[in-house]
């Protein structure tokens, strides 16, 4: 029995691009063993479809060397063979990209690189290992995600041609929501998430997975507000801004969905997009349901889609209007989500040609207004209102007046 380290950890070490977020992401392949021998050695089996085990001390994943044969649709449509006779080279041959098909002997540091992955690392090319690449549609998404991570890499032309083939064959339609969201969410969190969507668009996959996003390209916006004009270009710039501001996943997903309604505007009305916010909410809800997006991402996306225009215009709001905005956003009960909403709106404002570094005063102004409203003595005001003989909604009205007054004082002092 011999174990080799494989995959992303080897690749990243060769690149000198170790990422603290992935420092524990090490995978191993075991040659010349059986499930029984792994259990006897203290490993814990965890794989249902594949022979995968957890190391008794490190808890890292160790998979038996295996081969795969396509037997059905989708990423689960494979017949797996794992036996002591499967060689390391055979196991590496089933992997997606050459740069991920490099193994390292932990005892000697020797590299096993049968598909010239190190050459492609030097050339900065994402290239498929072999023709079996097209058999697993998840590989398309994974490649797009790696394009977002390695912004200085290009996709080999022959590999990009295979992506289009996977779309045309309908293989991509066999993807299940959980795997789609897993790869999309990881890609959104990379340094250049725009590259993921641009690659998906070029090969036709975006139209199949996210038609609401795909249709934004070619839709114009008023040049005075959007010097970049094209809505799809604007969306990519917003995602770049979100990465630059180190936004969390819910914010980045909300950025992705914030302008979906513009893709359904009647061309006769271009470049204006009246009431696109309400349409964006409905489309964001549709996307969230289709790919089973987590609740925190879905909820923020809908609030951002509905309110981002009002937040952009809020510089001229008086205390009463600011209070109404806070109430619509449920900011008093969910202040952290409101902070994420403001960050998403800043990303939107900076995702415009020539305005990438422009200040966004709406964010600190509204954050300070919320802090003032939360700091208002609500309990004392309610008790005094009750002492004055008020009850029910009348007490709530008195508390609201106190919060509006606190916001007014904050705005006057800014």
C-alpha positions as CSV (number, residue, x, y, z in Angstrom):
1,X,0.0,0.0,0.0
2,X,1.4,3.4,-1.0
3,X,-0.2,6.8,-0.6
4,X,0.4,9.8,-2.8
5,X,-0.7,13.4,-2.4
6,X,-2.7,14.6,-5.4
7,X,-4.8,17.4,-6.8
8,X,-5.1,21.0,-5.7
9,X,-2.6,21.0,-2.9
10,X,0.2,19.7,-5.1
11,X,-0.8,22.2,-7.8
12,X,-0.9,25.2,-5.5
13,X,2.4,24.3,-3.9
14,X,4.1,24.1,-7.3
15,X,2.6,27.5,-8.1
16,X,3.7,29.0,-4.8
17,X,0.1,30.1,-4.2
18,X,-0.8,28.5,-1.0
19,X,-4.1,30.0,0.3
20,X,-4.8,30.1,4.0
21,X,-8.5,29.4,3.2
22,X,-7.5,26.1,1.6
23,X,-4.5,25.1,3.7
24,X,-6.3,22.0,5.0
25,X,-7.5,20.9,1.6
26,X,-5.2,18.0,0.9
27,X,-6.2,14.8,-0.9
28,X,-4.5,11.5,-1.2
29,X,-4.8,8.5,-3.5
30,X,-3.8,5.0,-2.2
31,X,-2.4,2.4,-4.6
32,X,-2.3,-1.3,-4.0
33,X,-4.9,-1.5,-1.2
34,X,-8.4,-2.7,-0.5
35,X,-11.3,-1.3,1.6
36,X,-10.7,-4.1,4.1
37,X,-7.0,-3.2,4.4
38,X,-7.8,0.5,4.9
39,X,-10.3,-0.3,7.7
40,X,-7.8,-2.6,9.3
41,X,-5.2,0.2,9.3
42,X,-7.6,2.4,11.2
43,X,-9.1,4.5,8.4
44,X,-12.8,5.4,8.5
45,X,-14.9,4.8,5.4
46,X,-16.9,7.8,4.3
47,X,-17.7,7.3,0.6
48,X,-20.9,5.8,-0.5
49,X,-20.2,5.8,-4.3
50,X,-16.4,5.9,-4.1
51,X,-13.9,4.1,-1.8
52,X,-12.9,7.1,0.3
53,X,-11.6,7.0,3.9
54,X,-10.5,9.4,6.6
55,X,-7.1,9.1,8.1
56,X,-7.2,8.1,11.8
57,X,-5.1,11.1,12.9
58,X,-5.2,13.9,10.3
59,X,-8.8,13.2,9.1
60,X,-7.7,13.9,5.6
61,X,-9.3,12.1,2.8
62,X,-7.6,9.0,1.3
63,X,-9.2,7.5,-1.8
64,X,-8.3,4.1,-3.3
65,X,-6.9,4.4,-6.8
66,X,-9.8,3.9,-9.3
67,X,-10.9,4.0,-12.8
68,X,-14.3,5.1,-14.1
69,X,-16.5,4.1,-17.1
70,X,-19.4,6.3,-18.3
71,X,-22.6,4.4,-17.8
72,X,-25.4,7.0,-17.6
73,X,-26.2,10.8,-17.6
74,X,-24.7,13.3,-15.3
75,X,-21.8,13.3,-12.9
76,X,-23.2,10.3,-11.1
77,X,-23.5,8.2,-14.3
78,X,-20.2,6.3,-13.8
79,X,-19.2,2.7,-13.0
80,X,-16.3,2.8,-10.7
81,X,-13.6,0.1,-10.4
82,X,-11.2,0.3,-7.4
83,X,-8.8,-2.5,-6.9
84,X,-5.1,-3.1,-5.9
85,X,-4.3,-3.5,-9.6
86,X,-5.3,0.1,-10.5
87,X,-2.1,2.1,-11.1
88,X,-1.4,5.6,-10.0
89,X,-1.2,6.7,-13.7
90,X,-4.6,5.1,-14.4
91,X,-6.1,7.1,-11.5
92,X,-4.5,10.3,-12.7
93,X,-5.9,9.7,-16.1
94,X,-9.5,10.1,-14.9
95,X,-8.9,13.6,-13.5
96,X,-10.1,16.7,-15.1
97,X,-7.2,19.0,-15.8
98,X,-3.5,18.4,-16.4
99,X,-2.5,20.7,-13.6
100,X,-4.7,18.6,-11.2
101,X,-3.3,15.3,-12.4
102,X,0.1,15.6,-10.6
103,X,0.9,13.3,-7.7
104,X,3.7,13.7,-5.1
105,X,5.4,11.0,-3.2
106,X,5.4,12.3,0.4
107,X,8.5,10.2,1.3
108,X,10.8,11.4,-1.5
109,X,9.1,14.5,-2.9
110,X,9.2,13.0,-6.3
111,X,6.4,14.1,-8.7
112,X,4.4,11.8,-11.0
113,X,3.2,13.9,-13.9
114,X,2.1,11.8,-16.8
115,X,0.1,14.5,-18.6
116,X,2.6,17.4,-18.4
117,X,0.8,19.3,-15.8
118,X,3.9,21.2,-14.8
119,X,4.3,22.4,-18.4
120,X,0.8,23.8,-18.3
121,X,1.5,25.4,-14.9
122,X,4.5,27.2,-16.6
123,X,2.4,28.1,-19.6
124,X,-0.5,29.1,-17.3
125,X,-3.0,27.0,-19.3
126,X,-6.1,25.2,-18.1
127,X,-6.1,22.0,-20.3
128,X,-8.2,18.8,-20.0
129,X,-6.5,15.5,-19.4
130,X,-8.3,13.5,-22.0
131,X,-11.5,13.0,-24.0
132,X,-13.3,11.6,-21.0
133,X,-13.5,15.2,-19.7
134,X,-16.8,15.6,-21.5
135,X,-18.4,12.8,-19.5
136,X,-18.8,14.7,-16.2
137,X,-20.7,18.0,-16.5
138,X,-19.4,19.1,-13.1
139,X,-16.0,19.5,-14.7
140,X,-17.3,22.4,-16.8
141,X,-18.3,24.3,-13.7
142,X,-15.1,23.4,-11.9
143,X,-13.0,24.7,-14.8
144,X,-15.0,27.9,-14.9
145,X,-14.4,28.3,-11.1
146,X,-10.7,27.7,-11.6
147,X,-10.7,30.4,-14.3
148,X,-12.0,32.7,-11.7
149,X,-9.3,31.7,-9.2
150,X,-6.4,31.7,-11.6
151,X,-7.0,35.0,-13.4
152,X,-3.7,34.9,-15.2
153,X,-4.4,31.5,-16.8
154,X,-6.0,30.9,-20.2
155,X,-8.2,28.0,-21.2
156,X,-6.7,25.8,-24.0
157,X,-8.7,26.3,-27.2
158,X,-9.3,22.6,-27.5
159,X,-10.6,22.5,-23.9
160,X,-13.0,25.4,-24.5
161,X,-14.3,23.5,-27.6
162,X,-15.1,20.6,-25.3
163,X,-17.1,22.8,-23.0
164,X,-19.3,23.9,-25.9
165,X,-19.7,20.2,-26.9
166,X,-20.9,19.4,-23.4
167,X,-23.5,22.1,-23.6
168,X,-24.7,21.1,-27.1
169,X,-24.9,17.4,-26.1
170,X,-27.2,18.2,-23.2
171,X,-24.9,16.7,-20.7
172,X,-24.9,19.9,-18.7
173,X,-28.7,19.5,-18.2
174,X,-28.1,16.5,-15.9
175,X,-26.4,18.7,-13.3
176,X,-28.2,18.7,-9.9
177,X,-28.8,21.9,-8.0
178,X,-26.5,21.0,-5.1
179,X,-23.5,20.7,-7.4
180,X,-24.3,23.7,-9.4
181,X,-24.6,25.9,-6.3
182,X,-21.5,24.4,-4.8
183,X,-19.3,25.4,-7.8
184,X,-21.1,28.8,-8.4
185,X,-20.7,29.8,-4.8
186,X,-17.0,28.9,-4.7
187,X,-16.5,30.7,-8.0
188,X,-18.2,33.8,-6.6
189,X,-15.7,33.9,-3.7
190,X,-12.7,33.8,-6.0
191,X,-10.6,36.9,-6.8
192,X,-12.1,37.3,-10.3
193,X,-15.6,35.9,-10.3
194,X,-16.4,37.7,-13.5
195,X,-14.1,35.2,-15.4
196,X,-16.2,32.3,-14.3
197,X,-19.4,33.8,-15.8
198,X,-17.6,35.0,-18.9
199,X,-16.3,31.5,-19.6
200,X,-19.8,30.0,-19.0
201,X,-21.3,32.5,-21.4
202,X,-18.7,31.8,-24.1
203,X,-19.4,28.1,-24.1
204,X,-23.2,28.5,-23.9
205,X,-23.6,27.1,-20.4
206,X,-24.7,30.4,-18.8
207,X,-27.8,30.4,-21.1
208,X,-28.7,27.0,-19.8
209,X,-27.9,27.5,-16.1
210,X,-28.6,31.2,-15.6
211,X,-30.6,32.5,-18.5
212,X,-31.7,35.5,-16.4
213,X,-28.0,36.5,-16.2
214,X,-27.1,35.6,-19.7
215,X,-29.7,37.9,-21.3
216,X,-28.2,41.0,-19.6
217,X,-25.5,41.3,-22.3
218,X,-26.5,43.6,-25.1
219,X,-29.0,45.5,-22.9
220,X,-28.1,49.2,-22.8
221,X,-28.4,51.5,-19.8
222,X,-28.4,55.3,-19.6
223,X,-24.8,56.5,-20.3
224,X,-25.0,59.3,-17.7
225,X,-25.4,56.7,-14.9
226,X,-23.6,53.8,-16.6
227,X,-20.7,54.9,-18.7
228,X,-20.0,51.2,-19.5
229,X,-23.6,51.1,-21.0
230,X,-24.0,47.3,-21.4
231,X,-25.8,45.7,-18.4
232,X,-23.8,42.5,-18.7
233,X,-20.5,44.4,-18.6
234,X,-21.8,46.3,-15.6
235,X,-22.7,43.1,-13.8
236,X,-19.2,41.8,-14.3
237,X,-17.7,45.0,-13.0
238,X,-19.9,44.8,-9.9
239,X,-18.6,41.3,-9.2
240,X,-15.1,42.5,-9.5
241,X,-15.9,45.3,-7.1
242,X,-17.4,42.8,-4.6
243,X,-14.2,40.8,-4.7
244,X,-12.0,43.9,-4.3
245,X,-14.0,44.9,-1.2
246,X,-13.7,41.3,0.1
247,X,-17.5,40.9,0.3
248,X,-19.0,37.7,1.9
249,X,-20.9,35.2,-0.2
250,X,-24.4,36.6,0.4
251,X,-23.3,40.0,-0.8
252,X,-21.7,38.6,-3.9
253,X,-24.7,36.5,-4.8
254,X,-26.9,39.6,-4.2
255,X,-24.7,41.5,-6.6
256,X,-25.2,38.8,-9.2
257,X,-29.0,39.1,-9.0
258,X,-29.5,42.8,-8.4
259,X,-30.3,43.9,-12.0
260,X,-31.9,40.8,-13.5
261,X,-35.1,42.7,-14.3
262,X,-33.2,44.8,-16.8
263,X,-33.0,41.8,-19.0
264,X,-36.8,41.7,-19.3
265,X,-37.3,45.4,-20.2
266,X,-39.1,45.9,-23.5
267,X,-36.4,47.1,-26.0
268,X,-38.7,49.9,-27.0
269,X,-38.1,51.4,-23.6
270,X,-34.3,51.1,-23.7
271,X,-32.0,52.5,-22.2
272,X,-34.4,53.2,-19.4
273,X,-35.6,50.4,-17.1
274,X,-38.6,51.6,-15.2
275,X,-39.7,49.3,-12.4
276,X,-36.9,46.8,-13.1
277,X,-36.4,46.4,-9.3
278,X,-39.7,44.5,-8.9
279,X,-38.9,42.3,-11.8
280,X,-35.4,41.7,-10.4
281,X,-37.0,40.4,-7.2
282,X,-39.1,37.9,-9.0
283,X,-36.2,36.6,-11.1
284,X,-33.9,36.4,-8.1
285,X,-36.5,34.3,-6.3
286,X,-36.7,32.0,-9.4
287,X,-32.9,31.6,-9.5
288,X,-32.7,30.9,-5.8
289,X,-35.4,28.2,-6.0
290,X,-33.9,26.6,-9.0
291,X,-30.5,26.1,-7.6
292,X,-31.6,25.7,-3.9
293,X,-29.6,28.7,-2.8
294,X,-29.2,29.1,1.0
295,X,-31.7,31.3,2.7
296,X,-29.3,34.0,3.8
297,X,-28.2,34.5,0.2
298,X,-31.7,34.4,-1.2
299,X,-33.1,36.9,1.3
300,X,-30.3,39.4,0.9
301,X,-30.6,39.1,-2.9
302,X,-34.3,40.0,-2.9
303,X,-33.8,43.0,-0.6
304,X,-30.9,44.3,-2.6
305,X,-32.9,43.9,-5.9
306,X,-35.8,45.8,-4.4
307,X,-34.1,48.6,-2.6
308,X,-30.7,49.3,-4.3
309,X,-32.2,52.2,-6.3
310,X,-33.6,53.8,-3.2
311,X,-30.3,53.4,-1.3
312,X,-28.4,55.1,-4.2
313,X,-30.9,58.0,-4.0
314,X,-30.9,58.2,-0.2
315,X,-28.4,61.1,0.0
316,X,-31.4,63.4,-0.2
317,X,-33.6,61.6,2.1
318,X,-34.8,63.3,5.3
319,X,-35.1,61.5,8.6
320,X,-38.6,60.3,7.9
321,X,-37.7,58.8,4.5
322,X,-34.6,57.2,6.0
323,X,-36.8,55.6,8.7
324,X,-39.1,54.2,6.1
325,X,-36.2,52.8,4.3
326,X,-34.9,51.1,7.4
327,X,-38.3,49.7,8.1
328,X,-38.7,48.3,4.6
329,X,-35.3,46.6,4.9
330,X,-36.1,45.3,8.4
331,X,-32.9,46.9,9.5
332,X,-33.8,47.5,13.2
333,X,-34.3,43.7,13.6
334,X,-31.5,42.6,11.3
335,X,-28.8,45.3,11.4
336,X,-26.1,42.9,10.1
337,X,-28.1,42.1,7.0
338,X,-28.6,45.9,6.5
339,X,-24.8,46.3,6.6
340,X,-24.5,43.7,3.9
341,X,-27.2,45.4,1.9
342,X,-25.2,48.6,2.0
343,X,-22.0,46.9,1.0
344,X,-23.8,45.3,-2.0
345,X,-25.0,48.8,-3.1
346,X,-21.5,50.1,-2.8
347,X,-20.3,47.3,-5.1
348,X,-23.1,48.3,-7.5
349,X,-22.1,51.9,-7.5
350,X,-18.4,51.1,-8.0
351,X,-19.1,48.6,-10.8
352,X,-19.2,51.4,-13.4
353,X,-16.7,52.5,-15.9
354,X,-14.4,55.2,-14.4
355,X,-16.1,55.0,-11.0
356,X,-14.3,52.0,-9.6
357,X,-12.7,54.0,-6.8
358,X,-15.4,56.6,-6.3
359,X,-16.6,57.2,-2.8
360,X,-20.0,56.0,-1.8
361,X,-21.2,58.3,1.0
362,X,-24.7,56.6,1.2
363,X,-23.2,53.7,3.0
364,X,-21.7,55.5,6.0
365,X,-24.7,57.9,6.1
366,X,-27.3,55.1,6.4
367,X,-25.1,53.0,8.7
368,X,-24.9,56.0,11.1
369,X,-28.6,56.6,10.8
370,X,-29.3,53.0,11.7
371,X,-27.0,53.2,14.7
372,X,-28.7,56.3,15.9
373,X,-32.2,54.7,15.6
374,X,-31.0,51.6,17.5
375,X,-29.5,53.8,20.2
376,X,-32.7,55.7,20.8
377,X,-34.1,55.0,24.3
378,X,-37.0,52.9,23.0
379,X,-37.7,51.2,26.3
380,X,-37.8,54.4,28.3
381,X,-40.0,56.1,25.7
382,X,-42.4,53.2,25.7
383,X,-42.7,53.2,29.5
384,X,-43.4,57.0,29.5
385,X,-46.0,56.6,26.8
386,X,-47.7,53.9,28.8
387,X,-47.6,56.2,31.9
388,X,-49.2,58.9,29.7
389,X,-52.1,56.6,29.1
390,X,-51.2,55.4,25.6
391,X,-51.5,51.7,24.6
392,X,-50.8,49.4,21.7
393,X,-50.0,51.1,18.4
394,X,-49.9,54.5,20.0
395,X,-46.9,53.4,22.1
396,X,-45.2,52.1,19.0
397,X,-45.8,55.4,17.3
398,X,-44.2,57.3,20.1
399,X,-41.1,55.0,19.9
400,X,-40.9,55.5,16.2
401,X,-41.0,59.3,16.7
402,X,-38.1,59.0,19.1
403,X,-36.1,57.0,16.5
404,X,-36.9,59.5,13.7
405,X,-35.7,62.3,16.0
406,X,-32.5,60.4,16.7
407,X,-32.0,59.9,13.0
408,X,-32.6,63.6,12.3
409,X,-30.1,64.6,14.9
410,X,-27.5,62.2,13.4
411,X,-28.1,63.6,9.9
412,X,-27.8,67.2,11.1
413,X,-24.5,66.5,12.8
414,X,-22.9,64.7,9.9
